[in-house]
Structure formats: C-alpha cells, structure tokens
Amino acid sequence: PGPVTRHLDAKGYEVTTGIGPDLMAGAREAVAQMVDLLAGRYKIDPVEAYMLASVCGDLRISEIVDMPNWVVSFYFPRCVFE
C-alpha cells in the first residue's frame, strides 16, 4: 500500500525484522518471519501468506550503521484482515 502512513494506523501493523550480513539476507529473514507470523496468527496457508505479504507488505531498511549487521523491517497492515 505504499509508505507507512497515518491513514492505516488505526489497526496497526504486524512487524518482523531480519538481521544479516547484507541487506538481501536481512530482507529474506524479515519476509520469511512475516510469512510464518501471518500463517500462524491468522491461520492461513503459508503460500497465501507469502502472496499477501508480497502485495500488501512494506519492506524497509531500518539500520545500516552497525556493519556488518544490517537490519531490515517488514511492515504488514492489520487492516488487510478486516
């Protein structure tokens, strides 16, 4: 849905983080954790969770100052499940 903005804040977000030796490793970890979270918490198939994450999620670089530990966060708006 684009950048995290106030119009979606009413329900909040599910957020996962990935920490890795490079941004891609951190991104993969954050996405994998989000798929697991969505599948477990909302009782949906992991493939469906992955599709929802790819359409509705927002992947962000959260920290790059502590090389080589890059932090990437994945935001998923809870309003998707209304």
PyMOL Python script that loads the backbone (N, CA, C, O; Angstrom):
from pymol import cmd

cmd.read_pdbstr("""\
ATOM      1  N   PRO A   1       0.794  -1.202   0.000  1.00  0.00           N
ATOM      2  CA  PRO A   1       0.000   0.000   0.000  1.00  0.00           C
ATOM      3  C   PRO A   1       0.834   1.264   0.000  1.00  0.00           C
ATOM      4  O   PRO A   1       0.279   2.342   0.214  1.00  0.00           O
ATOM      5  N   GLY A   2       2.116   1.195  -0.224  1.00  0.00           N
ATOM      6  CA  GLY A   2       2.955   2.384  -0.205  1.00  0.00           C
ATOM      7  C   GLY A   2       3.574   2.597   1.157  1.00  0.00           C
ATOM      8  O   GLY A   2       3.641   1.669   1.963  1.00  0.00           O
ATOM      9  N   PRO A   3       4.022   3.796   1.422  1.00  0.00           N
ATOM     10  CA  PRO A   3       4.704   4.066   2.693  1.00  0.00           C
ATOM     11  C   PRO A   3       3.756   3.961   3.880  1.00  0.00           C
ATOM     12  O   PRO A   3       2.545   4.136   3.749  1.00  0.00           O
ATOM     13  N   VAL A   4       4.335   3.671   5.038  1.00  0.00           N
ATOM     14  CA  VAL A   4       3.539   3.605   6.257  1.00  0.00           C
ATOM     15  C   VAL A   4       3.046   5.010   6.573  1.00  0.00           C
ATOM     16  O   VAL A   4       3.840   5.914   6.834  1.00  0.00           O
ATOM     17  N   THR A   5       1.729   5.183   6.548  1.00  0.00           N
ATOM     18  CA  THR A   5       1.149   6.500   6.793  1.00  0.00           C
ATOM     19  C   THR A   5       0.045   6.400   7.824  1.00  0.00           C
ATOM     20  O   THR A   5      -0.385   5.299   8.168  1.00  0.00           O
ATOM     21  N   ARG A   6      -0.415   7.523   8.316  1.00  0.00           N
ATOM     22  CA  ARG A   6      -1.396   7.556   9.385  1.00  0.00           C
ATOM     23  C   ARG A   6      -2.756   6.994   8.984  1.00  0.00           C
ATOM     24  O   ARG A   6      -3.503   6.552   9.856  1.00  0.00           O
ATOM     25  N   HIS A   7      -3.101   6.995   7.720  1.00  0.00           N
ATOM     26  CA  HIS A   7      -4.429   6.513   7.342  1.00  0.00           C
ATOM     27  C   HIS A   7      -4.599   5.015   7.578  1.00  0.00           C
ATOM     28  O   HIS A   7      -5.731   4.530   7.587  1.00  0.00           O
ATOM     29  N   LEU A   8      -3.531   4.278   7.767  1.00  0.00           N
ATOM     30  CA  LEU A   8      -3.624   2.850   8.060  1.00  0.00           C
ATOM     31  C   LEU A   8      -3.316   2.530   9.521  1.00  0.00           C
ATOM     32  O   LEU A   8      -3.391   1.369   9.924  1.00  0.00           O
ATOM     33  N   ASP A   9      -2.976   3.522  10.306  1.00  0.00           N
ATOM     34  CA  ASP A   9      -2.515   3.281  11.665  1.00  0.00           C
ATOM     35  C   ASP A   9      -3.586   2.811  12.632  1.00  0.00           C
ATOM     36  O   ASP A   9      -3.243   2.315  13.705  1.00  0.00           O
ATOM     37  N   ALA A  10      -4.858   2.940  12.310  1.00  0.00           N
ATOM     38  CA  ALA A  10      -5.925   2.620  13.259  1.00  0.00           C
ATOM     39  C   ALA A  10      -5.810   1.188  13.776  1.00  0.00           C
ATOM     40  O   ALA A  10      -5.989   0.961  14.972  1.00  0.00           O
ATOM     41  N   LYS A  11      -5.526   0.251  12.939  1.00  0.00           N
ATOM     42  CA  LYS A  11      -5.384  -1.153  13.345  1.00  0.00           C
ATOM     43  C   LYS A  11      -3.936  -1.531  13.642  1.00  0.00           C
ATOM     44  O   LYS A  11      -3.679  -2.565  14.258  1.00  0.00           O
ATOM     45  N   GLY A  12      -3.005  -0.711  13.214  1.00  0.00           N
ATOM     46  CA  GLY A  12      -1.594  -1.005  13.463  1.00  0.00           C
ATOM     47  C   GLY A  12      -1.002  -1.951  12.433  1.00  0.00           C
ATOM     48  O   GLY A  12      -1.602  -2.223  11.393  1.00  0.00           O
ATOM     49  N   TYR A  13       0.174  -2.438  12.743  1.00  0.00           N
ATOM     50  CA  TYR A  13       0.934  -3.269  11.817  1.00  0.00           C
ATOM     51  C   TYR A  13       1.496  -4.490  12.522  1.00  0.00           C
ATOM     52  O   TYR A  13       1.785  -4.454  13.718  1.00  0.00           O
ATOM     53  N   GLU A  14       1.645  -5.552  11.784  1.00  0.00           N
ATOM     54  CA  GLU A  14       2.482  -6.668  12.204  1.00  0.00           C
ATOM     55  C   GLU A  14       3.867  -6.313  11.668  1.00  0.00           C
ATOM     56  O   GLU A  14       3.992  -5.875  10.525  1.00  0.00           O
ATOM     57  N   VAL A  15       4.908  -6.498  12.481  1.00  0.00           N
ATOM     58  CA  VAL A  15       6.254  -6.123  12.054  1.00  0.00           C
ATOM     59  C   VAL A  15       7.230  -7.240  12.400  1.00  0.00           C
ATOM     60  O   VAL A  15       7.222  -7.770  13.511  1.00  0.00           O
ATOM     61  N   THR A  16       8.061  -7.583  11.437  1.00  0.00           N
ATOM     62  CA  THR A  16       9.146  -8.529  11.684  1.00  0.00           C
ATOM     63  C   THR A  16      10.450  -7.874  11.255  1.00  0.00           C
ATOM     64  O   THR A  16      10.453  -6.929  10.466  1.00  0.00           O
ATOM     65  N   THR A  17      11.551  -8.384  11.779  1.00  0.00           N
ATOM     66  CA  THR A  17      12.855  -7.844  11.405  1.00  0.00           C
ATOM     67  C   THR A  17      13.783  -8.971  10.989  1.00  0.00           C
ATOM     68  O   THR A  17      13.651 -10.115  11.423  1.00  0.00           O
ATOM     69  N   GLY A  18      14.712  -8.612  10.145  1.00  0.00           N
ATOM     70  CA  GLY A  18      15.760  -9.530   9.733  1.00  0.00           C
ATOM     71  C   GLY A  18      17.097  -8.853   9.919  1.00  0.00           C
ATOM     72  O   GLY A  18      17.277  -7.695   9.543  1.00  0.00           O
ATOM     73  N   ILE A  19      18.023  -9.572  10.495  1.00  0.00           N
ATOM     74  CA  ILE A  19      19.368  -9.043  10.712  1.00  0.00           C
ATOM     75  C   ILE A  19      20.322  -9.976   9.996  1.00  0.00           C
ATOM     76  O   ILE A  19      20.327 -11.182  10.240  1.00  0.00           O
ATOM     77  N   GLY A  20      21.128  -9.414   9.116  1.00  0.00           N
ATOM     78  CA  GLY A  20      22.019 -10.265   8.353  1.00  0.00           C
ATOM     79  C   GLY A  20      23.277  -9.551   7.915  1.00  0.00           C
ATOM     80  O   GLY A  20      23.419  -8.343   8.103  1.00  0.00           O
ATOM     81  N   PRO A  21      24.195 -10.312   7.327  1.00  0.00           N
ATOM     82  CA  PRO A  21      25.470  -9.752   6.892  1.00  0.00           C
ATOM     83  C   PRO A  21      25.342  -8.841   5.675  1.00  0.00           C
ATOM     84  O   PRO A  21      26.275  -8.110   5.341  1.00  0.00           O
ATOM     85  N   ASP A  22      24.205  -8.884   5.024  1.00  0.00           N
ATOM     86  CA  ASP A  22      23.933  -7.954   3.929  1.00  0.00           C
ATOM     87  C   ASP A  22      22.434  -7.677   3.893  1.00  0.00           C
ATOM     88  O   ASP A  22      21.652  -8.361   4.554  1.00  0.00           O
ATOM     89  N   LEU A  23      22.045  -6.688   3.131  1.00  0.00           N
ATOM     90  CA  LEU A  23      20.639  -6.292   3.091  1.00  0.00           C
ATOM     91  C   LEU A  23      19.731  -7.387   2.550  1.00  0.00           C
ATOM     92  O   LEU A  23      18.609  -7.554   3.028  1.00  0.00           O
ATOM     93  N   MET A  24      20.200  -8.127   1.567  1.00  0.00           N
ATOM     94  CA  MET A  24      19.374  -9.192   0.994  1.00  0.00           C
ATOM     95  C   MET A  24      19.104 -10.293   2.010  1.00  0.00           C
ATOM     96  O   MET A  24      17.985 -10.802   2.084  1.00  0.00           O
ATOM     97  N   ALA A  25      20.111 -10.668   2.792  1.00  0.00           N
ATOM     98  CA  ALA A  25      19.916 -11.695   3.824  1.00  0.00           C
ATOM     99  C   ALA A  25      18.924 -11.202   4.872  1.00  0.00           C
ATOM    100  O   ALA A  25      18.057 -11.958   5.310  1.00  0.00           O
ATOM    101  N   GLY A  26      19.043  -9.946   5.274  1.00  0.00           N
ATOM    102  CA  GLY A  26      18.106  -9.370   6.232  1.00  0.00           C
ATOM    103  C   GLY A  26      16.698  -9.312   5.676  1.00  0.00           C
ATOM    104  O   GLY A  26      15.733  -9.589   6.389  1.00  0.00           O
ATOM    105  N   ALA A  27      16.575  -8.954   4.409  1.00  0.00           N
ATOM    106  CA  ALA A  27      15.259  -8.892   3.769  1.00  0.00           C
ATOM    107  C   ALA A  27      14.628 -10.275   3.695  1.00  0.00           C
ATOM    108  O   ALA A  27      13.442 -10.434   3.982  1.00  0.00           O
ATOM    109  N   ARG A  28      15.410 -11.271   3.313  1.00  0.00           N
ATOM    110  CA  ARG A  28      14.883 -12.638   3.246  1.00  0.00           C
ATOM    111  C   ARG A  28      14.399 -13.107   4.613  1.00  0.00           C
ATOM    112  O   ARG A  28      13.341 -13.727   4.722  1.00  0.00           O
ATOM    113  N   GLU A  29      15.176 -12.811   5.658  1.00  0.00           N
ATOM    114  CA  GLU A  29      14.794 -13.211   7.011  1.00  0.00           C
ATOM    115  C   GLU A  29      13.506 -12.513   7.456  1.00  0.00           C
ATOM    116  O   GLU A  29      12.617 -13.152   8.019  1.00  0.00           O
ATOM    117  N   ALA A  30      13.406 -11.209   7.205  1.00  0.00           N
ATOM    118  CA  ALA A  30      12.209 -10.458   7.605  1.00  0.00           C
ATOM    119  C   ALA A  30      10.964 -10.972   6.884  1.00  0.00           C
ATOM    120  O   ALA A  30       9.905 -11.109   7.497  1.00  0.00           O
ATOM    121  N   VAL A  31      11.082 -11.254   5.600  1.00  0.00           N
ATOM    122  CA  VAL A  31       9.941 -11.763   4.832  1.00  0.00           C
ATOM    123  C   VAL A  31       9.561 -13.162   5.311  1.00  0.00           C
ATOM    124  O   VAL A  31       8.378 -13.453   5.490  1.00  0.00           O
ATOM    125  N   ALA A  32      10.543 -14.026   5.518  1.00  0.00           N
ATOM    126  CA  ALA A  32      10.257 -15.385   5.985  1.00  0.00           C
ATOM    127  C   ALA A  32       9.563 -15.360   7.343  1.00  0.00           C
ATOM    128  O   ALA A  32       8.625 -16.123   7.577  1.00  0.00           O
ATOM    129  N   GLN A  33      10.018 -14.489   8.234  1.00  0.00           N
ATOM    130  CA  GLN A  33       9.379 -14.382   9.545  1.00  0.00           C
ATOM    131  C   GLN A  33       7.948 -13.861   9.418  1.00  0.00           C
ATOM    132  O   GLN A  33       7.064 -14.296  10.157  1.00  0.00           O
ATOM    133  N   MET A  34       7.715 -12.937   8.492  1.00  0.00           N
ATOM    134  CA  MET A  34       6.359 -12.416   8.308  1.00  0.00           C
ATOM    135  C   MET A  34       5.435 -13.498   7.760  1.00  0.00           C
ATOM    136  O   MET A  34       4.289 -13.608   8.197  1.00  0.00           O
ATOM    137  N   VAL A  35       5.907 -14.282   6.826  1.00  0.00           N
ATOM    138  CA  VAL A  35       5.094 -15.374   6.287  1.00  0.00           C
ATOM    139  C   VAL A  35       4.723 -16.339   7.408  1.00  0.00           C
ATOM    140  O   VAL A  35       3.572 -16.764   7.505  1.00  0.00           O
ATOM    141  N   ASP A  36       5.687 -16.685   8.251  1.00  0.00           N
ATOM    142  CA  ASP A  36       5.408 -17.570   9.388  1.00  0.00           C
ATOM    143  C   ASP A  36       4.410 -16.937  10.347  1.00  0.00           C
ATOM    144  O   ASP A  36       3.496 -17.609  10.825  1.00  0.00           O
ATOM    145  N   LEU A  37       4.579 -15.649  10.631  1.00  0.00           N
ATOM    146  CA  LEU A  37       3.679 -14.951  11.552  1.00  0.00           C
ATOM    147  C   LEU A  37       2.254 -14.919  11.006  1.00  0.00           C
ATOM    148  O   LEU A  37       1.305 -15.235  11.724  1.00  0.00           O
ATOM    149  N   LEU A  38       2.102 -14.540   9.746  1.00  0.00           N
ATOM    150  CA  LEU A  38       0.765 -14.455   9.151  1.00  0.00           C
ATOM    151  C   LEU A  38       0.094 -15.825   9.096  1.00  0.00           C
ATOM    152  O   LEU A  38      -1.090 -15.953   9.409  1.00  0.00           O
ATOM    153  N   ALA A  39       0.846 -16.842   8.700  1.00  0.00           N
ATOM    154  CA  ALA A  39       0.281 -18.187   8.609  1.00  0.00           C
ATOM    155  C   ALA A  39      -0.148 -18.690   9.983  1.00  0.00           C
ATOM    156  O   ALA A  39      -1.208 -19.301  10.114  1.00  0.00           O
ATOM    157  N   GLY A  40       0.659 -18.440  10.997  1.00  0.00           N
ATOM    158  CA  GLY A  40       0.334 -18.910  12.338  1.00  0.00           C
ATOM    159  C   GLY A  40      -0.752 -18.110  13.024  1.00  0.00           C
ATOM    160  O   GLY A  40      -1.689 -18.685  13.577  1.00  0.00           O
ATOM    161  N   ARG A  41      -0.643 -16.805  12.996  1.00  0.00           N
ATOM    162  CA  ARG A  41      -1.582 -15.947  13.722  1.00  0.00           C
ATOM    163  C   ARG A  41      -2.952 -15.887  13.060  1.00  0.00           C
ATOM    164  O   ARG A  41      -3.974 -15.867  13.747  1.00  0.00           O
ATOM    165  N   TYR A  42      -2.979 -15.859  11.735  1.00  0.00           N
ATOM    166  CA  TYR A  42      -4.245 -15.703  11.028  1.00  0.00           C
ATOM    167  C   TYR A  42      -4.745 -17.012  10.413  1.00  0.00           C
ATOM    168  O   TYR A  42      -5.745 -17.020   9.695  1.00  0.00           O
ATOM    169  N   LYS A  43      -4.055 -18.104  10.691  1.00  0.00           N
ATOM    170  CA  LYS A  43      -4.480 -19.448  10.260  1.00  0.00           C
ATOM    171  C   LYS A  43      -4.730 -19.531   8.757  1.00  0.00           C
ATOM    172  O   LYS A  43      -5.772 -20.004   8.304  1.00  0.00           O
ATOM    173  N   ILE A  44      -3.744 -19.060   7.999  1.00  0.00           N
ATOM    174  CA  ILE A  44      -3.834 -19.164   6.545  1.00  0.00           C
ATOM    175  C   ILE A  44      -2.667 -20.005   6.045  1.00  0.00           C
ATOM    176  O   ILE A  44      -1.668 -20.185   6.742  1.00  0.00           O
ATOM    177  N   ASP A  45      -2.807 -20.509   4.843  1.00  0.00           N
ATOM    178  CA  ASP A  45      -1.771 -21.316   4.221  1.00  0.00           C
ATOM    179  C   ASP A  45      -0.512 -20.464   4.010  1.00  0.00           C
ATOM    180  O   ASP A  45      -0.625 -19.290   3.658  1.00  0.00           O
ATOM    181  N   PRO A  46       0.689 -21.034   4.218  1.00  0.00           N
ATOM    182  CA  PRO A  46       1.917 -20.255   4.008  1.00  0.00           C
ATOM    183  C   PRO A  46       2.042 -19.650   2.610  1.00  0.00           C
ATOM    184  O   PRO A  46       2.593 -18.560   2.459  1.00  0.00           O
ATOM    185  N   VAL A  47       1.540 -20.337   1.595  1.00  0.00           N
ATOM    186  CA  VAL A  47       1.589 -19.782   0.232  1.00  0.00           C
ATOM    187  C   VAL A  47       0.708 -18.537   0.141  1.00  0.00           C
ATOM    188  O   VAL A  47       1.097 -17.544  -0.472  1.00  0.00           O
ATOM    189  N   GLU A  48      -0.476 -18.590   0.749  1.00  0.00           N
ATOM    190  CA  GLU A  48      -1.353 -17.417   0.771  1.00  0.00           C
ATOM    191  C   GLU A  48      -0.717 -16.290   1.577  1.00  0.00           C
ATOM    192  O   GLU A  48      -0.820 -15.123   1.198  1.00  0.00           O
ATOM    193  N   ALA A  49      -0.062 -16.628   2.682  1.00  0.00           N
ATOM    194  CA  ALA A  49       0.620 -15.618   3.496  1.00  0.00           C
ATOM    195  C   ALA A  49       1.720 -14.938   2.683  1.00  0.00           C
ATOM    196  O   ALA A  49       1.895 -13.723   2.768  1.00  0.00           O
ATOM    197  N   TYR A  50       2.454 -15.715   1.900  1.00  0.00           N
ATOM    198  CA  TYR A  50       3.515 -15.157   1.063  1.00  0.00           C
ATOM    199  C   TYR A  50       2.937 -14.224  -0.001  1.00  0.00           C
ATOM    200  O   TYR A  50       3.491 -13.158  -0.266  1.00  0.00           O
ATOM    201  N   MET A  51       1.825 -14.629  -0.603  1.00  0.00           N
ATOM    202  CA  MET A  51       1.191 -13.775  -1.617  1.00  0.00           C
ATOM    203  C   MET A  51       0.695 -12.471  -0.998  1.00  0.00           C
ATOM    204  O   MET A  51       0.896 -11.400  -1.571  1.00  0.00           O
ATOM    205  N   LEU A  52       0.047 -12.551   0.168  1.00  0.00           N
ATOM    206  CA  LEU A  52      -0.415 -11.336   0.847  1.00  0.00           C
ATOM    207  C   LEU A  52       0.756 -10.428   1.201  1.00  0.00           C
ATOM    208  O   LEU A  52       0.688  -9.213   1.019  1.00  0.00           O
ATOM    209  N   ALA A  53       1.824 -11.023   1.706  1.00  0.00           N
ATOM    210  CA  ALA A  53       2.999 -10.233   2.078  1.00  0.00           C
ATOM    211  C   ALA A  53       3.581  -9.520   0.857  1.00  0.00           C
ATOM    212  O   ALA A  53       4.002  -8.367   0.948  1.00  0.00           O
ATOM    213  N   SER A  54       3.603 -10.205  -0.275  1.00  0.00           N
ATOM    214  CA  SER A  54       4.188  -9.592  -1.469  1.00  0.00           C
ATOM    215  C   SER A  54       3.336  -8.454  -2.015  1.00  0.00           C
ATOM    216  O   SER A  54       3.861  -7.535  -2.643  1.00  0.00           O
ATOM    217  N   VAL A  55       2.028  -8.505  -1.781  1.00  0.00           N
ATOM    218  CA  VAL A  55       1.128  -7.476  -2.296  1.00  0.00           C
ATOM    219  C   VAL A  55       0.955  -6.317  -1.315  1.00  0.00           C
ATOM    220  O   VAL A  55       0.914  -5.158  -1.728  1.00  0.00           O
ATOM    221  N   CYS A  56       0.855  -6.621  -0.024  1.00  0.00           N
ATOM    222  CA  CYS A  56       0.470  -5.613   0.970  1.00  0.00           C
ATOM    223  C   CYS A  56       1.601  -5.158   1.881  1.00  0.00           C
ATOM    224  O   CYS A  56       1.448  -4.169   2.598  1.00  0.00           O
ATOM    225  N   GLY A  57       2.713  -5.846   1.870  1.00  0.00           N
ATOM    226  CA  GLY A  57       3.787  -5.536   2.813  1.00  0.00           C
ATOM    227  C   GLY A  57       4.663  -4.378   2.386  1.00  0.00           C
ATOM    228  O   GLY A  57       4.678  -3.970   1.225  1.00  0.00           O
ATOM    229  N   ASP A  58       5.392  -3.861   3.362  1.00  0.00           N
ATOM    230  CA  ASP A  58       6.306  -2.745   3.137  1.00  0.00           C
ATOM    231  C   ASP A  58       7.646  -3.109   3.761  1.00  0.00           C
ATOM    232  O   ASP A  58       7.767  -3.164   4.985  1.00  0.00           O
ATOM    233  N   LEU A  59       8.647  -3.357   2.933  1.00  0.00           N
ATOM    234  CA  LEU A  59       9.980  -3.739   3.381  1.00  0.00           C
ATOM    235  C   LEU A  59      10.828  -2.487   3.503  1.00  0.00           C
ATOM    236  O   LEU A  59      10.912  -1.694   2.565  1.00  0.00           O
ATOM    237  N   ARG A  60      11.460  -2.306   4.665  1.00  0.00           N
ATOM    238  CA  ARG A  60      12.232  -1.085   4.906  1.00  0.00           C
ATOM    239  C   ARG A  60      13.609  -1.397   5.469  1.00  0.00           C
ATOM    240  O   ARG A  60      13.780  -2.343   6.239  1.00  0.00           O
ATOM    241  N   ILE A  61      14.572  -0.602   5.082  1.00  0.00           N
ATOM    242  CA  ILE A  61      15.892  -0.672   5.704  1.00  0.00           C
ATOM    243  C   ILE A  61      15.797   0.102   7.009  1.00  0.00           C
ATOM    244  O   ILE A  61      15.492   1.295   7.008  1.00  0.00           O
ATOM    245  N   SER A  62      16.060  -0.577   8.127  1.00  0.00           N
ATOM    246  CA  SER A  62      15.908   0.057   9.436  1.00  0.00           C
ATOM    247  C   SER A  62      17.225   0.547  10.012  1.00  0.00           C
ATOM    248  O   SER A  62      17.262   1.545  10.732  1.00  0.00           O
ATOM    249  N   GLU A  63      18.301  -0.151   9.698  1.00  0.00           N
ATOM    250  CA  GLU A  63      19.585   0.258  10.266  1.00  0.00           C
ATOM    251  C   GLU A  63      20.722  -0.227   9.381  1.00  0.00           C
ATOM    252  O   GLU A  63      20.765  -1.390   8.980  1.00  0.00           O
ATOM    253  N   ILE A  64      21.646   0.689   9.084  1.00  0.00           N
ATOM    254  CA  ILE A  64      22.812   0.315   8.282  1.00  0.00           C
ATOM    255  C   ILE A  64      24.116   0.751   8.935  1.00  0.00           C
ATOM    256  O   ILE A  64      25.188   0.589   8.351  1.00  0.00           O
ATOM    257  N   VAL A  65      24.034   1.297  10.128  1.00  0.00           N
ATOM    258  CA  VAL A  65      25.237   1.857  10.749  1.00  0.00           C
ATOM    259  C   VAL A  65      26.091   0.819  11.465  1.00  0.00           C
ATOM    260  O   VAL A  65      27.265   1.076  11.731  1.00  0.00           O
ATOM    261  N   ASP A  66      25.537  -0.341  11.781  1.00  0.00           N
ATOM    262  CA  ASP A  66      26.286  -1.358  12.517  1.00  0.00           C
ATOM    263  C   ASP A  66      26.790  -2.460  11.596  1.00  0.00           C
ATOM    264  O   ASP A  66      26.482  -3.636  11.787  1.00  0.00           O
ATOM    265  N   MET A  67      27.575  -2.058  10.589  1.00  0.00           N
ATOM    266  CA  MET A  67      28.113  -3.060   9.671  1.00  0.00           C
ATOM    267  C   MET A  67      28.881  -4.099  10.466  1.00  0.00           C
ATOM    268  O   MET A  67      29.597  -3.730  11.398  1.00  0.00           O
ATOM    269  N   PRO A  68      28.771  -5.354  10.151  1.00  0.00           N
ATOM    270  CA  PRO A  68      28.047  -5.943   9.025  1.00  0.00           C
ATOM    271  C   PRO A  68      26.646  -6.420   9.393  1.00  0.00           C
ATOM    272  O   PRO A  68      26.107  -7.297   8.718  1.00  0.00           O
ATOM    273  N   ASN A  69      26.052  -5.878  10.427  1.00  0.00           N
ATOM    274  CA  ASN A  69      24.720  -6.311  10.860  1.00  0.00           C
ATOM    275  C   ASN A  69      23.658  -5.342  10.363  1.00  0.00           C
ATOM    276  O   ASN A  69      23.329  -4.368  11.040  1.00  0.00           O
ATOM    277  N   TRP A  70      23.127  -5.612   9.187  1.00  0.00           N
ATOM    278  CA  TRP A  70      22.097  -4.786   8.590  1.00  0.00           C
ATOM    279  C   TRP A  70      20.743  -5.213   9.139  1.00  0.00           C
ATOM    280  O   TRP A  70      20.487  -6.407   9.299  1.00  0.00           O
ATOM    281  N   VAL A  71      19.878  -4.249   9.429  1.00  0.00           N
ATOM    282  CA  VAL A  71      18.549  -4.554   9.958  1.00  0.00           C
ATOM    283  C   VAL A  71      17.499  -4.112   8.939  1.00  0.00           C
ATOM    284  O   VAL A  71      17.479  -2.963   8.499  1.00  0.00           O
ATOM    285  N   VAL A  72      16.640  -5.046   8.581  1.00  0.00           N
ATOM    286  CA  VAL A  72      15.557  -4.785   7.643  1.00  0.00           C
ATOM    287  C   VAL A  72      14.245  -5.120   8.353  1.00  0.00           C
ATOM    288  O   VAL A  72      14.146  -6.150   9.020  1.00  0.00           O
ATOM    289  N   SER A  73      13.241  -4.258   8.213  1.00  0.00           N
ATOM    290  CA  SER A  73      11.935  -4.484   8.843  1.00  0.00           C
ATOM    291  C   SER A  73      10.873  -4.669   7.769  1.00  0.00           C
ATOM    292  O   SER A  73      10.921  -4.058   6.701  1.00  0.00           O
ATOM    293  N   PHE A  74       9.916  -5.528   8.084  1.00  0.00           N
ATOM    294  CA  PHE A  74       8.802  -5.781   7.174  1.00  0.00           C
ATOM    295  C   PHE A  74       7.517  -5.404   7.895  1.00  0.00           C
ATOM    296  O   PHE A  74       7.206  -5.970   8.944  1.00  0.00           O
ATOM    297  N   TYR A  75       6.765  -4.454   7.344  1.00  0.00           N
ATOM    298  CA  TYR A  75       5.513  -3.968   7.930  1.00  0.00           C
ATOM    299  C   TYR A  75       4.341  -4.523   7.132  1.00  0.00           C
ATOM    300  O   TYR A  75       4.326  -4.463   5.903  1.00  0.00           O
ATOM    301  N   PHE A  76       3.361  -5.064   7.849  1.00  0.00           N
ATOM    302  CA  PHE A  76       2.156  -5.579   7.207  1.00  0.00           C
ATOM    303  C   PHE A  76       0.950  -4.979   7.915  1.00  0.00           C
ATOM    304  O   PHE A  76       0.785  -5.199   9.115  1.00  0.00           O
ATOM    305  N   PRO A  77       0.092  -4.221   7.209  1.00  0.00           N
ATOM    306  CA  PRO A  77      -1.051  -3.567   7.857  1.00  0.00           C
ATOM    307  C   PRO A  77      -2.119  -4.574   8.293  1.00  0.00           C
ATOM    308  O   PRO A  77      -2.567  -5.404   7.501  1.00  0.00           O
ATOM    309  N   ARG A  78      -2.515  -4.486   9.554  1.00  0.00           N
ATOM    310  CA  ARG A  78      -3.540  -5.395  10.091  1.00  0.00           C
ATOM    311  C   ARG A  78      -4.906  -5.174   9.449  1.00  0.00           C
ATOM    312  O   ARG A  78      -5.741  -6.078   9.451  1.00  0.00           O
ATOM    313  N   CYS A  79      -5.141  -3.983   8.902  1.00  0.00           N
ATOM    314  CA  CYS A  79      -6.446  -3.694   8.296  1.00  0.00           C
ATOM    315  C   CYS A  79      -6.750  -4.614   7.115  1.00  0.00           C
ATOM    316  O   CYS A  79      -7.903  -4.698   6.690  1.00  0.00           O
ATOM    317  N   VAL A  80      -5.759  -5.295   6.583  1.00  0.00           N
ATOM    318  CA  VAL A  80      -5.976  -6.233   5.478  1.00  0.00           C
ATOM    319  C   VAL A  80      -6.929  -7.352   5.900  1.00  0.00           C
ATOM    320  O   VAL A  80      -7.658  -7.888   5.065  1.00  0.00           O
ATOM    321  N   PHE A  81      -6.929  -7.708   7.180  1.00  0.00           N
ATOM    322  CA  PHE A  81      -7.747  -8.823   7.653  1.00  0.00           C
ATOM    323  C   PHE A  81      -9.108  -8.397   8.184  1.00  0.00           C
ATOM    324  O   PHE A  81      -9.787  -9.194   8.832  1.00  0.00           O
ATOM    325  N   GLU A  82      -9.522  -7.163   7.924  1.00  0.00           N
ATOM    326  CA  GLU A  82     -10.859  -6.718   8.348  1.00  0.00           C
ATOM    327  C   GLU A  82     -11.924  -7.289   7.446  1.00  0.00           C
ATOM    328  O   GLU A  82     -13.109  -7.025   7.647  1.00  0.00           O
TER     329      GLU A  82
END
""", "prot")
cmd.dss("prot")
cmd.show_as("cartoon", "prot")
cmd.util.cbc("prot")
cmd.orient("prot")
